[in-house]
């Protein structure tokens, strides 16, 4: 399904898959639900001999390397190279690897926005998110409010994020899961024909890669945006 980045959704509990919290492992009263679940899962995996503590930590550190700039590189190239765009839509994982981006997701699908279609990404069960392309998810993405409302009322949720679409625009919500992650290929902003590939990449924000925002219409150093 799909998502949005809305300040009104921040009242839900945080469900992010963050790293270990060694200074708090002995104080269950201070653990959030997500932290307690992580520690229980970590202990079970180690106890069963499925993973070592070092392997778990290595994976957490790898996830922290992820950044939406990886997805921005892919999107910028797709905007100027129609052959790469076709490859990205056919197999986003292979297209990412083509640019030297190390991908951990088993199956990565790119969905394309069009004048009559807007895509929104969500994970209704948990917080499945293309971390190798975007890093850790924002709090609103993993909140219960977003995970439930994005499916039931995506047009209203997007309106709260500042996105208003006419009725003829179809809103499609894609539900991520453990085996399948999505990224949105947004439409290239008009009037950007003279920009370089690097300048085009600077128009891509984290939230527009999951459908909760639109790309900037000019490089952030021109309009004074910070991201």
C-alpha positions as CSV (number, residue, x, y, z in Angstrom):
1,X,0.0,0.0,0.0
2,X,1.2,3.6,0.4
3,X,2.4,6.3,2.8
4,X,2.7,9.9,3.6
5,X,4.9,12.1,5.9
6,X,2.5,14.0,8.0
7,X,3.1,15.8,11.3
8,X,-0.4,14.8,12.4
9,X,0.7,11.2,12.5
10,X,3.5,11.6,15.1
11,X,1.3,10.8,18.0
12,X,1.6,7.1,17.3
13,X,4.1,4.8,18.9
14,X,7.6,4.6,17.3
15,X,8.1,1.2,15.6
16,X,11.5,1.8,14.0
17,X,14.0,-0.9,13.6
18,X,16.9,0.9,15.2
19,X,20.2,-0.5,16.5
20,X,21.0,-2.1,19.8
21,X,20.7,0.0,23.0
22,X,23.4,-1.5,25.3
23,X,23.0,1.0,28.1
24,X,19.3,0.2,28.5
25,X,19.1,-3.6,28.0
26,X,18.8,-4.1,31.8
27,X,15.9,-1.7,32.3
28,X,12.7,-3.1,30.7
29,X,10.7,-0.2,32.2
30,X,12.5,2.3,30.0
31,X,12.3,0.3,26.8
32,X,9.9,1.2,24.0
33,X,7.8,-1.5,22.4
34,X,10.1,-1.6,19.4
35,X,13.2,-1.8,21.6
36,X,11.8,-4.6,23.7
37,X,10.8,-6.5,20.5
38,X,14.2,-6.0,19.0
39,X,16.0,-7.3,22.1
40,X,13.8,-10.3,22.4
41,X,14.3,-11.2,18.7
42,X,18.0,-10.6,19.0
43,X,18.3,-12.9,22.0
44,X,16.2,-15.6,20.3
45,X,18.3,-15.6,17.1
46,X,21.5,-15.9,19.1
47,X,20.1,-18.5,21.4
48,X,19.0,-20.7,18.4
49,X,22.4,-20.3,16.8
50,X,20.8,-18.7,13.7
51,X,22.9,-15.5,14.0
52,X,25.7,-14.2,16.1
53,X,25.7,-10.9,17.9
54,X,28.5,-9.7,15.6
55,X,26.4,-10.6,12.5
56,X,23.4,-8.7,13.8
57,X,25.5,-5.7,14.6
58,X,27.1,-5.8,11.2
59,X,23.7,-5.7,9.5
60,X,22.6,-2.8,11.7
61,X,25.6,-0.9,10.7
62,X,25.1,-1.6,7.1
63,X,21.5,-0.4,7.3
64,X,22.7,2.9,8.7
65,X,24.7,3.4,5.5
66,X,21.5,3.7,3.5
67,X,20.5,7.1,2.3
68,X,17.7,8.5,0.1
69,X,20.6,9.9,-2.0
70,X,20.9,6.3,-3.4
71,X,17.4,6.4,-4.7
72,X,17.8,10.0,-5.9
73,X,20.7,8.9,-8.1
74,X,18.5,6.2,-9.7
75,X,15.6,8.6,-10.2
76,X,17.8,11.3,-11.8
77,X,19.3,8.8,-14.2
78,X,15.8,7.5,-15.1
79,X,14.6,11.0,-15.8
80,X,17.4,11.6,-18.4
81,X,18.0,8.0,-19.7
82,X,14.9,6.3,-21.1
83,X,16.7,3.0,-21.4
84,X,17.8,3.1,-17.7
85,X,14.2,4.1,-16.8
86,X,12.9,1.0,-18.5
87,X,15.4,-1.2,-16.7
88,X,14.5,0.4,-13.4
89,X,10.8,-0.3,-13.9
90,X,11.5,-3.8,-15.0
91,X,13.9,-4.7,-12.2
92,X,14.7,-1.9,-9.7
93,X,17.1,-4.1,-7.7
94,X,19.3,-4.8,-10.7
95,X,19.1,-1.1,-11.8
96,X,20.4,-0.1,-8.3
97,X,23.3,-2.5,-8.5
98,X,24.1,-1.2,-12.0
99,X,24.9,2.2,-10.3
100,X,27.0,0.5,-7.6
101,X,24.4,0.7,-4.9
102,X,24.6,-2.3,-2.6
103,X,21.0,-3.6,-2.2
104,X,19.9,-5.9,0.6
105,X,16.3,-6.2,-0.4
106,X,15.5,-9.5,-2.1
107,X,12.8,-8.0,-4.4
108,X,12.6,-4.2,-5.1
109,X,9.9,-2.8,-7.4
110,X,9.8,0.7,-8.8
111,X,6.3,2.1,-9.4
112,X,5.9,5.1,-11.7
113,X,3.9,8.2,-11.1
114,X,2.0,9.6,-14.1
115,X,-0.3,12.6,-14.6
116,X,-3.3,10.3,-13.9
117,X,-1.7,8.1,-11.3
118,X,0.0,8.7,-7.9
119,X,1.6,5.9,-5.9
120,X,1.9,5.7,-2.2
121,X,4.0,3.2,-0.2
122,X,3.1,1.7,3.2
123,X,3.8,-1.4,5.3
124,X,0.5,-2.2,7.1
125,X,2.0,-4.9,9.3
126,X,5.3,-3.5,10.5
127,X,7.9,-1.1,9.0
128,X,9.2,-2.9,5.9
129,X,11.1,-0.2,4.0
130,X,13.9,-0.2,1.4
131,X,16.6,0.7,3.8
132,X,19.5,0.1,1.4
133,X,18.1,2.9,-0.7
134,X,16.5,5.2,1.9
135,X,18.2,4.5,5.2
136,X,16.0,4.1,8.3
137,X,12.3,5.0,7.9
138,X,10.9,8.2,9.5
139,X,8.7,7.9,12.6
140,X,5.5,8.7,10.7
141,X,6.1,5.8,8.3
142,X,6.1,3.2,11.1
143,X,3.3,4.8,13.1
144,X,0.0,2.9,13.6
145,X,-1.9,5.9,12.3
146,X,-0.1,6.0,9.0
147,X,-0.1,2.3,8.5
148,X,-3.9,2.1,8.9
149,X,-5.0,5.4,7.4
150,X,-2.9,5.3,4.3
151,X,-4.9,2.2,3.2
152,X,-8.3,3.4,4.2
153,X,-8.1,7.1,3.3
154,X,-5.0,7.8,1.2
155,X,-6.4,11.0,-0.4
156,X,-7.0,12.5,3.0
157,X,-3.6,11.4,4.4
158,X,-1.8,12.9,1.4
159,X,-3.9,16.1,1.8
160,X,-2.5,16.4,5.3
161,X,1.0,16.2,3.8
162,X,0.2,19.1,1.5
163,X,-0.6,17.0,-1.6
164,X,-4.0,17.7,-3.3
165,X,-4.9,15.7,-6.3
166,X,-7.9,16.2,-8.6
167,X,-10.5,13.4,-8.7
168,X,-9.2,12.0,-12.0
169,X,-5.8,11.1,-10.5
170,X,-5.9,7.5,-9.3
171,X,-4.2,6.9,-5.9
172,X,-2.6,3.5,-5.7
173,X,-1.4,2.2,-2.3
174,X,1.3,-0.5,-2.3
175,X,1.8,-2.6,0.8
176,X,5.4,-3.6,1.4
177,X,6.3,-6.8,3.2
178,X,9.4,-8.8,4.2
179,X,9.9,-10.1,0.7
180,X,8.9,-7.1,-1.4
181,X,9.8,-3.4,-1.1
182,X,8.7,-0.5,-3.3
183,X,10.2,2.8,-4.4
184,X,8.3,5.5,-6.3
185,X,9.6,6.9,-9.5
186,X,8.1,10.5,-9.4
187,X,7.5,12.6,-12.4
188,X,10.2,14.9,-13.4
189,X,9.3,18.5,-12.5
190,X,8.6,20.8,-15.5
191,X,11.2,23.4,-16.4
192,X,14.2,21.2,-15.3
193,X,15.4,20.4,-18.8
194,X,18.7,22.3,-18.4
195,X,19.7,20.7,-15.1
196,X,22.6,18.2,-14.8
197,X,22.0,14.7,-13.5
198,X,23.5,15.7,-10.1
199,X,21.2,18.8,-10.0
200,X,18.2,16.6,-10.8
201,X,19.2,14.2,-8.0
202,X,19.1,17.1,-5.6
203,X,15.4,17.6,-6.4
204,X,14.6,14.2,-4.9
205,X,13.6,14.1,-1.3
206,X,13.2,11.0,0.9
207,X,9.4,11.4,1.2
208,X,8.8,11.7,-2.5
209,X,10.4,8.3,-3.0
210,X,7.6,6.7,-1.0
211,X,4.9,9.0,-2.5
212,X,4.4,11.3,0.5
213,X,5.7,14.3,-1.3
214,X,6.6,15.7,-4.8
215,X,10.2,16.5,-6.0
216,X,11.4,20.0,-5.5
217,X,11.0,22.2,-8.6
218,X,14.6,23.5,-8.5
219,X,17.8,22.6,-6.7
220,X,17.6,23.3,-2.9
221,X,20.6,25.8,-2.9
222,X,18.5,28.0,-5.2
223,X,15.2,27.9,-3.3
224,X,16.8,27.7,0.2
225,X,15.5,24.3,1.1
226,X,17.2,22.1,3.6
227,X,16.8,18.4,3.7
